């Protein structure tokens, strides 16, 4: 975990619980956890790279993530490994410096390429088998916060309030 400088996340099943609400007008909506948002913003502010690679393409998701300071957002991706390789080549990032959190089969190939493959507690069995870190928190319920916080704490980057002891 000491060499991690980049976080890459899937959306549905990781940043959300995987539920998609469909309005009577056909609009698809998702629900994200504010604690995950806080951790994503904290990581960006601390200088970590954060990237999103998702098969979904909801404009509201993009707006939320951009509002947290995330610049590398790949939505509507059918081939995640190609998007991942494009991203790491563009930024010259070594795969072993990356935490990737996914929850389902489309994440499998990318998870095999990174230093710290991770997943939420409710990821499918195939993903849990390839993960080196399985959060005890389900997708959309704070698993992103969990993995970011764990890495940043190990690296001494997680900011605690001034009146809180580090012990």
C-alpha positions as CSV (number, residue, x, y, z in Angstrom):
1,X,0.0,0.0,0.0
2,X,3.0,2.3,0.5
3,X,3.5,2.8,-3.3
4,X,-0.1,3.5,-4.2
5,X,-0.7,6.9,-5.8
6,X,-3.8,6.2,-7.9
7,X,-7.3,5.0,-7.2
8,X,-9.5,3.6,-10.0
9,X,-13.2,2.8,-9.3
10,X,-16.2,1.3,-11.1
11,X,-19.5,3.0,-10.5
12,X,-22.4,0.6,-10.4
13,X,-22.0,-1.8,-7.4
14,X,-19.0,0.2,-6.0
15,X,-19.9,3.9,-5.8
16,X,-23.6,2.8,-5.9
17,X,-25.3,-0.2,-4.5
18,X,-26.1,-1.3,-8.0
19,X,-29.7,-0.3,-7.9
20,X,-30.9,1.7,-10.8
21,X,-34.2,3.6,-10.4
22,X,-36.2,4.1,-13.5
23,X,-38.6,7.1,-13.5
24,X,-41.9,7.0,-15.4
25,X,-40.2,9.1,-18.1
26,X,-37.5,6.5,-18.4
27,X,-34.7,8.5,-16.6
28,X,-32.2,6.2,-14.9
29,X,-31.0,7.5,-11.5
30,X,-28.5,6.2,-8.9
31,X,-27.7,6.9,-5.3
32,X,-24.1,7.5,-4.1
33,X,-22.8,7.7,-0.5
34,X,-21.6,11.0,0.8
35,X,-18.9,9.4,2.8
36,X,-17.4,8.0,-0.4
37,X,-17.6,11.5,-1.9
38,X,-15.7,12.9,1.1
39,X,-13.0,10.3,0.7
40,X,-12.7,10.8,-3.1
41,X,-12.4,14.6,-2.6
42,X,-9.8,14.0,0.2
43,X,-7.8,11.8,-2.1
44,X,-7.8,14.3,-4.9
45,X,-6.9,17.2,-2.6
46,X,-4.0,15.1,-1.2
47,X,-2.6,14.7,-4.7
48,X,-3.7,11.1,-5.5
49,X,-4.9,10.4,-9.0
50,X,-8.5,9.2,-9.1
51,X,-10.1,7.7,-12.2
52,X,-13.5,6.3,-12.9
53,X,-14.1,3.6,-15.4
54,X,-17.8,2.5,-15.8
55,X,-20.0,0.8,-18.3
56,X,-22.8,3.2,-17.3
57,X,-23.1,6.6,-18.9
58,X,-25.4,8.7,-16.7
59,X,-24.7,12.4,-17.0
60,X,-25.6,13.0,-13.4
61,X,-22.9,10.6,-12.3
62,X,-20.3,12.5,-14.4
63,X,-21.5,15.8,-12.8
64,X,-21.2,14.5,-9.3
65,X,-17.7,13.1,-9.9
66,X,-16.5,16.2,-11.6
67,X,-17.8,18.2,-8.7
68,X,-15.5,16.2,-6.4
69,X,-12.5,17.2,-8.6
70,X,-12.2,14.0,-10.5
71,X,-10.9,14.7,-14.1
72,X,-10.4,11.2,-15.5
73,X,-13.9,9.8,-16.0
74,X,-14.5,7.1,-18.6
75,X,-18.3,6.4,-18.8
76,X,-20.1,4.1,-21.3
77,X,-17.0,1.9,-21.5
78,X,-17.6,-1.6,-22.9
79,X,-13.9,-2.7,-22.7
80,X,-12.5,-1.6,-19.4
81,X,-9.0,-3.0,-20.0
82,X,-8.5,-0.7,-23.0
83,X,-9.7,2.3,-21.1
84,X,-7.4,1.4,-18.2
85,X,-4.4,1.0,-20.5
86,X,-5.2,4.3,-22.2
87,X,-5.4,6.0,-18.8
88,X,-2.1,4.6,-17.4
89,X,-0.2,5.3,-20.7
90,X,-1.5,8.9,-20.7
91,X,-0.4,9.5,-17.2
92,X,2.6,7.2,-17.2
93,X,1.4,5.3,-14.1
94,X,2.9,1.9,-13.1
95,X,0.1,-0.6,-12.6
96,X,1.5,-1.7,-9.2
97,X,0.8,1.9,-7.9
98,X,-2.9,1.5,-8.5
99,X,-5.8,0.4,-6.3
100,X,-8.7,-0.7,-8.5
101,X,-12.1,-1.4,-6.9
102,X,-14.6,-3.4,-8.9
103,X,-17.5,-5.7,-8.1
104,X,-18.4,-7.7,-11.2
105,X,-17.0,-9.7,-14.2
106,X,-16.3,-6.6,-16.4
107,X,-13.7,-5.5,-13.8
108,X,-11.9,-8.9,-13.7
109,X,-9.2,-8.2,-16.4
110,X,-8.3,-4.8,-14.9
111,X,-8.1,-6.2,-11.4
112,X,-5.5,-8.7,-12.6
113,X,-3.3,-5.9,-13.8
114,X,-3.1,-3.6,-10.7
115,X,-1.0,-3.7,-7.5
116,X,-4.0,-3.7,-5.1
117,X,-7.2,-5.2,-6.6
118,X,-10.1,-4.6,-4.2
119,X,-13.8,-5.0,-4.0
120,X,-16.9,-4.4,-1.8
121,X,-18.1,-7.1,0.5
122,X,-21.0,-7.9,-1.9
123,X,-18.9,-8.4,-5.1
124,X,-19.4,-11.5,-7.1
125,X,-17.3,-14.5,-6.1
126,X,-15.0,-14.3,-9.1
127,X,-14.0,-10.8,-8.2
128,X,-13.6,-11.6,-4.5
129,X,-11.2,-14.4,-5.6
130,X,-8.9,-12.0,-7.5
131,X,-9.1,-9.2,-4.8
132,X,-6.3,-8.7,-2.4
133,X,-8.5,-6.4,-0.3
134,X,-12.2,-7.1,0.3
135,X,-13.9,-4.2,2.1
136,X,-16.2,-5.3,4.9
137,X,-18.6,-2.7,3.5
138,X,-21.1,-3.2,0.6
139,X,-21.1,-1.3,-2.6
140,X,-22.7,2.1,-2.3
141,X,-22.5,2.0,1.4
142,X,-19.0,3.4,2.0
143,X,-16.6,0.8,0.6
144,X,-14.8,3.5,-1.5
145,X,-14.3,5.5,1.7
146,X,-13.0,2.4,3.4
147,X,-10.3,1.6,0.8
148,X,-9.2,5.2,0.3
149,X,-9.0,5.7,4.1
150,X,-7.0,2.5,4.6
151,X,-4.4,3.5,2.0
152,X,-4.2,7.1,3.1
153,X,-3.8,6.1,6.8
154,X,-0.9,3.7,5.9
155,X,0.8,6.5,4.0
156,X,0.1,9.1,6.8
157,X,-2.1,11.2,4.5
158,X,-5.5,10.8,6.1
159,X,-6.3,14.0,7.9
160,X,-7.7,13.8,11.4
161,X,-9.2,16.8,13.2
162,X,-6.6,18.8,15.1
163,X,-8.0,17.7,18.5
164,X,-7.9,14.0,17.7
165,X,-5.0,11.8,18.8
166,X,-3.3,9.7,16.1
167,X,-3.0,6.8,18.7
